[in-house]
């Protein structure tokens, strides 16, 4: 369980989004559309996903 990961892909452009949401997307390491990153499945990552989930596609890795 310690190595659970989430595959997160940016599927909607953050251009028109709230600046705080844009900053959250950058903090997750998503710089371009359709870029995918693997992040640990923890409370901090889940909170980010909850905030900007409308721009993301999330799958378990």
N, C-alpha and C positions, 0 to 999 in steps of 0.2 A: 504494500500500500504506500510505502514511503516514496516510491518513484512514479506515482500516478501523474500523467501529463495530459494537457488539453491542447488540441490542435485548433488554433484560432486563425481565421481568414477574414481579411477586410473585404467586404462585398459591396459596401455603399460608401461613396466619397464623403469625407468629413468636411468638405469645403464650406457647405452652408450650415454646419453644425455650430452649437454653442462653443465658444472658445475653450471652456473647461473640458468639454468632451473631446475636442480636437487634441488637447494636451494629453488626455488619457490615452488616446489612440497612439500617439507618439511614444508615450511611456511604455506601452506594451510592445514596442519595437515594430509597429506596423507603419511603414513609410509610404507604401504604394498600394494601389488597388490590387486585389487578388494575391497579395503577399500572405504567406502562412508562417506563423511562428508556433513553437511548442513552449508552453509555459507550465510550471508546476500547478497542480490542482490544489490550491490552498485558499484561505479566506480572502487574502489580498487580491488574488487573481479573480476570484468569483465576484468580488465587489466591483472591480473594473468592468467585468463582463455585464454585470447588472446595470451599470451606468450607461454603457455605450453598446448594449446588446443589439440595438436596432441596426447597427452598422456591421455586425459580425456574423460569421457562421462558426459555430463551435461544435467540435467533435471530440470524443475521447480518443487519445492516441494509444 
